[in-house]
Amino acid sequence: MGISYLPNTDEDRRAMMAAIGIRSIDELFADIPEEVRL
């Protein structure tokens, strides 16, 4: 049995970001110093 992968749609991403109060994915990483990001 294989594992299915269904990517999030743009609307899915917008809804998730709205739920946590951000406007962009970059805001998720704003508090992480650039030198420790991968």
PDB file with one MODEL, atoms N, CA, C and O in Angstrom:
MODEL        1
ATOM      1  N   MET A   1       0.852  -1.170   0.000  1.00  0.00           N
ATOM      2  CA  MET A   1       0.000   0.000   0.000  1.00  0.00           C
ATOM      3  C   MET A   1       0.902   1.240   0.000  1.00  0.00           C
ATOM      4  O   MET A   1       1.753   1.398   0.876  1.00  0.00           O
ATOM      5  N   GLY A   2       0.708   2.111  -0.986  1.00  0.00           N
ATOM      6  CA  GLY A   2       1.499   3.331  -1.091  1.00  0.00           C
ATOM      7  C   GLY A   2       0.875   4.467  -0.306  1.00  0.00           C
ATOM      8  O   GLY A   2      -0.290   4.420   0.088  1.00  0.00           O
ATOM      9  N   ILE A   3       1.660   5.453  -0.101  1.00  0.00           N
ATOM     10  CA  ILE A   3       1.190   6.643   0.601  1.00  0.00           C
ATOM     11  C   ILE A   3       0.814   7.690  -0.438  1.00  0.00           C
ATOM     12  O   ILE A   3       1.620   8.039  -1.301  1.00  0.00           O
ATOM     13  N   SER A   4      -0.394   8.178  -0.350  1.00  0.00           N
ATOM     14  CA  SER A   4      -0.848   9.216  -1.269  1.00  0.00           C
ATOM     15  C   SER A   4      -0.408  10.580  -0.759  1.00  0.00           C
ATOM     16  O   SER A   4      -0.319  10.813   0.447  1.00  0.00           O
ATOM     17  N   TYR A   5      -0.140  11.462  -1.687  1.00  0.00           N
ATOM     18  CA  TYR A   5       0.230  12.828  -1.330  1.00  0.00           C
ATOM     19  C   TYR A   5      -0.680  13.779  -2.083  1.00  0.00           C
ATOM     20  O   TYR A   5      -0.735  13.758  -3.312  1.00  0.00           O
ATOM     21  N   LEU A   6      -1.383  14.599  -1.353  1.00  0.00           N
ATOM     22  CA  LEU A   6      -2.233  15.621  -1.953  1.00  0.00           C
ATOM     23  C   LEU A   6      -1.702  16.974  -1.505  1.00  0.00           C
ATOM     24  O   LEU A   6      -1.829  17.331  -0.333  1.00  0.00           O
ATOM     25  N   PRO A   7      -1.112  17.726  -2.415  1.00  0.00           N
ATOM     26  CA  PRO A   7      -0.565  19.029  -2.022  1.00  0.00           C
ATOM     27  C   PRO A   7      -1.669  20.001  -1.640  1.00  0.00           C
ATOM     28  O   PRO A   7      -2.805  19.886  -2.098  1.00  0.00           O
ATOM     29  N   ASN A   8      -1.320  20.945  -0.805  1.00  0.00           N
ATOM     30  CA  ASN A   8      -2.278  21.981  -0.412  1.00  0.00           C
ATOM     31  C   ASN A   8      -2.499  22.929  -1.579  1.00  0.00           C
ATOM     32  O   ASN A   8      -1.558  23.298  -2.281  1.00  0.00           O
ATOM     33  N   THR A   9      -3.731  23.312  -1.776  1.00  0.00           N
ATOM     34  CA  THR A   9      -4.039  24.293  -2.815  1.00  0.00           C
ATOM     35  C   THR A   9      -3.701  25.685  -2.295  1.00  0.00           C
ATOM     36  O   THR A   9      -3.464  25.870  -1.101  1.00  0.00           O
ATOM     37  N   ASP A  10      -3.679  26.660  -3.196  1.00  0.00           N
ATOM     38  CA  ASP A  10      -3.439  28.041  -2.765  1.00  0.00           C
ATOM     39  C   ASP A  10      -4.487  28.467  -1.745  1.00  0.00           C
ATOM     40  O   ASP A  10      -4.172  29.144  -0.766  1.00  0.00           O
ATOM     41  N   GLU A  11      -5.727  28.071  -1.977  1.00  0.00           N
ATOM     42  CA  GLU A  11      -6.800  28.422  -1.035  1.00  0.00           C
ATOM     43  C   GLU A  11      -6.577  27.754   0.323  1.00  0.00           C
ATOM     44  O   GLU A  11      -6.823  28.373   1.359  1.00  0.00           O
ATOM     45  N   ASP A  12      -6.115  26.497   0.335  1.00  0.00           N
ATOM     46  CA  ASP A  12      -5.790  25.810   1.593  1.00  0.00           C
ATOM     47  C   ASP A  12      -4.732  26.598   2.361  1.00  0.00           C
ATOM     48  O   ASP A  12      -4.875  26.838   3.560  1.00  0.00           O
ATOM     49  N   ARG A  13      -3.665  27.000   1.657  1.00  0.00           N
ATOM     50  CA  ARG A  13      -2.590  27.755   2.312  1.00  0.00           C
ATOM     51  C   ARG A  13      -3.092  29.090   2.849  1.00  0.00           C
ATOM     52  O   ARG A  13      -2.747  29.483   3.964  1.00  0.00           O
ATOM     53  N   ARG A  14      -3.904  29.786   2.063  1.00  0.00           N
ATOM     54  CA  ARG A  14      -4.452  31.068   2.531  1.00  0.00           C
ATOM     55  C   ARG A  14      -5.292  30.872   3.790  1.00  0.00           C
ATOM     56  O   ARG A  14      -5.200  31.660   4.731  1.00  0.00           O
ATOM     57  N   ALA A  15      -6.109  29.821   3.806  1.00  0.00           N
ATOM     58  CA  ALA A  15      -6.965  29.561   4.966  1.00  0.00           C
ATOM     59  C   ALA A  15      -6.128  29.234   6.205  1.00  0.00           C
ATOM     60  O   ALA A  15      -6.429  29.706   7.301  1.00  0.00           O
ATOM     61  N   MET A  16      -5.082  28.427   6.032  1.00  0.00           N
ATOM     62  CA  MET A  16      -4.225  28.080   7.170  1.00  0.00           C
ATOM     63  C   MET A  16      -3.486  29.304   7.693  1.00  0.00           C
ATOM     64  O   MET A  16      -3.383  29.500   8.904  1.00  0.00           O
ATOM     65  N   MET A  17      -2.970  30.128   6.784  1.00  0.00           N
ATOM     66  CA  MET A  17      -2.263  31.329   7.216  1.00  0.00           C
ATOM     67  C   MET A  17      -3.209  32.298   7.913  1.00  0.00           C
ATOM     68  O   MET A  17      -2.836  32.917   8.909  1.00  0.00           O
ATOM     69  N   ALA A  18      -4.425  32.436   7.401  1.00  0.00           N
ATOM     70  CA  ALA A  18      -5.416  33.312   8.040  1.00  0.00           C
ATOM     71  C   ALA A  18      -5.748  32.809   9.441  1.00  0.00           C
ATOM     72  O   ALA A  18      -5.939  33.605  10.360  1.00  0.00           O
ATOM     73  N   ALA A  19      -5.817  31.496   9.604  1.00  0.00           N
ATOM     74  CA  ALA A  19      -6.160  30.911  10.903  1.00  0.00           C
ATOM     75  C   ALA A  19      -5.120  31.233  11.974  1.00  0.00           C
ATOM     76  O   ALA A  19      -5.454  31.339  13.154  1.00  0.00           O
ATOM     77  N   ILE A  20      -3.852  31.390  11.560  1.00  0.00           N
ATOM     78  CA  ILE A  20      -2.809  31.698  12.548  1.00  0.00           C
ATOM     79  C   ILE A  20      -2.379  33.161  12.497  1.00  0.00           C
ATOM     80  O   ILE A  20      -1.455  33.569  13.201  1.00  0.00           O
ATOM     81  N   GLY A  21      -3.055  33.947  11.660  1.00  0.00           N
ATOM     82  CA  GLY A  21      -2.843  35.388  11.658  1.00  0.00           C
ATOM     83  C   GLY A  21      -1.616  35.884  10.921  1.00  0.00           C
ATOM     84  O   GLY A  21      -1.027  36.891  11.315  1.00  0.00           O
ATOM     85  N   ILE A  22      -1.217  35.198   9.856  1.00  0.00           N
ATOM     86  CA  ILE A  22      -0.093  35.682   9.055  1.00  0.00           C
ATOM     87  C   ILE A  22      -0.550  35.886   7.619  1.00  0.00           C
ATOM     88  O   ILE A  22      -1.562  35.335   7.188  1.00  0.00           O
ATOM     89  N   ARG A  23       0.223  36.694   6.880  1.00  0.00           N
ATOM     90  CA  ARG A  23      -0.110  36.967   5.483  1.00  0.00           C
ATOM     91  C   ARG A  23       0.813  36.259   4.505  1.00  0.00           C
ATOM     92  O   ARG A  23       0.471  36.085   3.336  1.00  0.00           O
ATOM     93  N   SER A  24       1.995  35.847   4.989  1.00  0.00           N
ATOM     94  CA  SER A  24       2.941  35.184   4.094  1.00  0.00           C
ATOM     95  C   SER A  24       3.679  34.078   4.838  1.00  0.00           C
ATOM     96  O   SER A  24       3.766  34.074   6.066  1.00  0.00           O
ATOM     97  N   ILE A  25       4.207  33.143   4.059  1.00  0.00           N
ATOM     98  CA  ILE A  25       4.993  32.053   4.639  1.00  0.00           C
ATOM     99  C   ILE A  25       6.232  32.620   5.341  1.00  0.00           C
ATOM    100  O   ILE A  25       6.663  32.096   6.368  1.00  0.00           O
ATOM    101  N   ASP A  26       6.796  33.681   4.786  1.00  0.00           N
ATOM    102  CA  ASP A  26       7.980  34.294   5.397  1.00  0.00           C
ATOM    103  C   ASP A  26       7.732  34.717   6.838  1.00  0.00           C
ATOM    104  O   ASP A  26       8.653  34.699   7.655  1.00  0.00           O
ATOM    105  N   GLU A  27       6.508  35.093   7.156  1.00  0.00           N
ATOM    106  CA  GLU A  27       6.191  35.486   8.532  1.00  0.00           C
ATOM    107  C   GLU A  27       6.356  34.322   9.508  1.00  0.00           C
ATOM    108  O   GLU A  27       6.582  34.547  10.697  1.00  0.00           O
ATOM    109  N   LEU A  28       6.248  33.095   9.031  1.00  0.00           N
ATOM    110  CA  LEU A  28       6.448  31.933   9.907  1.00  0.00           C
ATOM    111  C   LEU A  28       7.882  31.879  10.430  1.00  0.00           C
ATOM    112  O   LEU A  28       8.136  31.403  11.537  1.00  0.00           O
ATOM    113  N   PHE A  29       8.809  32.373   9.619  1.00  0.00           N
ATOM    114  CA  PHE A  29      10.227  32.267   9.942  1.00  0.00           C
ATOM    115  C   PHE A  29      10.831  33.571  10.439  1.00  0.00           C
ATOM    116  O   PHE A  29      12.036  33.636  10.682  1.00  0.00           O
ATOM    117  N   ALA A  30      10.024  34.601  10.594  1.00  0.00           N
ATOM    118  CA  ALA A  30      10.526  35.932  10.949  1.00  0.00           C
ATOM    119  C   ALA A  30      11.318  35.949  12.259  1.00  0.00           C
ATOM    120  O   ALA A  30      12.265  36.726  12.385  1.00  0.00           O
ATOM    121  N   ASP A  31      10.961  35.128  13.218  1.00  0.00           N
ATOM    122  CA  ASP A  31      11.639  35.131  14.521  1.00  0.00           C
ATOM    123  C   ASP A  31      12.866  34.233  14.566  1.00  0.00           C
ATOM    124  O   ASP A  31      13.572  34.204  15.575  1.00  0.00           O
ATOM    125  N   ILE A  32      13.129  33.507  13.503  1.00  0.00           N
ATOM    126  CA  ILE A  32      14.292  32.616  13.452  1.00  0.00           C
ATOM    127  C   ILE A  32      15.435  33.367  12.772  1.00  0.00           C
ATOM    128  O   ILE A  32      15.284  33.810  11.634  1.00  0.00           O
ATOM    129  N   PRO A  33      16.568  33.515  13.445  1.00  0.00           N
ATOM    130  CA  PRO A  33      17.686  34.234  12.834  1.00  0.00           C
ATOM    131  C   PRO A  33      18.107  33.590  11.509  1.00  0.00           C
ATOM    132  O   PRO A  33      18.142  32.365  11.392  1.00  0.00           O
ATOM    133  N   GLU A  34      18.424  34.418  10.520  1.00  0.00           N
ATOM    134  CA  GLU A  34      18.798  33.923   9.188  1.00  0.00           C
ATOM    135  C   GLU A  34      19.965  32.939   9.247  1.00  0.00           C
ATOM    136  O   GLU A  34      20.003  31.980   8.477  1.00  0.00           O
ATOM    137  N   GLU A  35      20.915  33.166  10.151  1.00  0.00           N
ATOM    138  CA  GLU A  35      22.109  32.319  10.182  1.00  0.00           C
ATOM    139  C   GLU A  35      21.831  30.888  10.651  1.00  0.00           C
ATOM    140  O   GLU A  35      22.682  30.017  10.472  1.00  0.00           O
ATOM    141  N   VAL A  36      20.672  30.625  11.242  1.00  0.00           N
ATOM    142  CA  VAL A  36      20.359  29.258  11.666  1.00  0.00           C
ATOM    143  C   VAL A  36      19.287  28.597  10.800  1.00  0.00           C
ATOM    144  O   VAL A  36      18.921  27.444  11.029  1.00  0.00           O
ATOM    145  N   ARG A  37      18.797  29.319   9.822  1.00  0.00           N
ATOM    146  CA  ARG A  37      17.806  28.734   8.909  1.00  0.00           C
ATOM    147  C   ARG A  37      18.504  27.824   7.912  1.00  0.00           C
ATOM    148  O   ARG A  37      19.656  28.053   7.543  1.00  0.00           O
ATOM    149  N   LEU A  38      17.797  26.798   7.485  1.00  0.00           N
ATOM    150  CA  LEU A  38      18.350  25.893   6.471  1.00  0.00           C
ATOM    151  C   LEU A  38      18.003  26.373   5.098  1.00  0.00           C
ATOM    152  O   LEU A  38      18.380  25.743   4.110  1.00  0.00           O
TER     153      LEU A  38
ENDMDL
END
